[in-house]
Amino acid sequence: MFEKSFNPEQKKSLLALSKRIAQSDNILTEEEEKNLSRIKKETGISNLDNGDFDFGQALKPFGNLGSQVKLMYELLSLTGADEELAEGEEDFIYFVADYFKIDQQKLEKIDGLVEKYGQYGKPEDVEKDLKKVFPSI
């Protein structure tokens, strides 16, 4: 949904993080594969070497709250694709939220917006509601 608003470095990181979270439960569902294909298409990145993955490096491009919240939305959308939040996916989400200092209450509000809009809502509508939770973005 927000892929087009990310800069090239953020897009590359989004794809790397998305691949990692989709594979974190060791099961890549058809819906997750479809969403990864969508992200590749939206970012314009067809192939990504995920060899030496480093969380810090992957999260570093998201230096402001607005991009961090949008990334959390994207990752939560991806984890909800198969209607099941596996333990590895949950750990991944909490790690990223903690890294960005997004507390549990705000994370739940982002997740509520994912449930409301999904991946195909209008970005401007989602952003408007995100600003209600995070007025400074």
Phi, psi and omega in degrees: 000313183261006185307319184291340180274352181273148175284170184305320180293320178294322178298316179298317178294319178303314180295316180298315179294321179296318178297317181296314182290324179294329182265359186294338178260009180063017177227121177253104183283165178300320180294320177295319177299318179298318179290323176296320177297320178297317180295318177301315181296313182293326180274343183078016179252117184267334182216143182217124176279116183259017186315281182265083183282132179229115182305314181302315179293322181290329182271341183305321181296345181265074189273349179239159185302321181301313180289328178294316180294319178295321176297316179300319178300313181299315182292320177295324177298317181294318181292333180276356184299324181259015176064013183216127178261103180285160182304317180296322178292318179297316177301318180299311181300313181294325177297312181295315179300317179296318178302320181271000181061041175262116185285168184304316182298315180289325176299318178296326178291321176298316180298323177297324177289327176297317178295324181289313188256332185066206182266354188242011174289173177282125181307323181293328177290317179296315181299322178300316179288326176297325179292338175290328179275322182235080185303336185274003179271000000 
